[in-house]
């Protein structure tokens, strides 16, 4: 499966992540703290480069499809996201590693982006399940995933080390392929 895909609809364009995205992503990285709720630290340019290289290495191994996120109305890079933990045998993948500029949060931008990704995962890639794992304390992200129609399936206890060696609990959400048509009609009707 090729990881060189571009997804676009209305305001959102997801382009294949490249090493050259360090420069446009750096100003956004300075505005977000991934390490607050996750295991990734992008607080310096070198750490951001390492983060991108990890994503690109996983893409080469067929384990991830990372994207840079663009706002099509401004043509500005506004963040990054990816398909990860791609399990081709069982047809399950995760959507995550998502971080976007504070300026586009709460504008429906993330919802539109997730529509593109979910549509692609179920309708083009033929996957049976999409999962999301979110820090139990990250209420904003949990509500956003619930708004997509994902079901809370359980909590992994103390499975990820975050900032200051805090061991977080990860809430596991999922959407099944058989649920997608109904979710698409109810949660994403404006994008169809």
Buried (B, 14 or more C-beta within 10 A) or exposed (E): EEBEBEBEBBBBBBBBBEEEBBEBBBEBBEEBBBBBBBEBBBBEBEBBBBBBEBBBEBBEEEBBBBBBBBBEEEEBBBBBBBBBBBBEEEBBBBBBBBBBBEBBBEEEBBBBBBBBBBBBBBEEBEBBBBBBBBBBBBEEBBEBBBEBBBEBEEEEEEEBEBBEEBEBBBBBBBBBBEBBEEBBEEBBEEBE
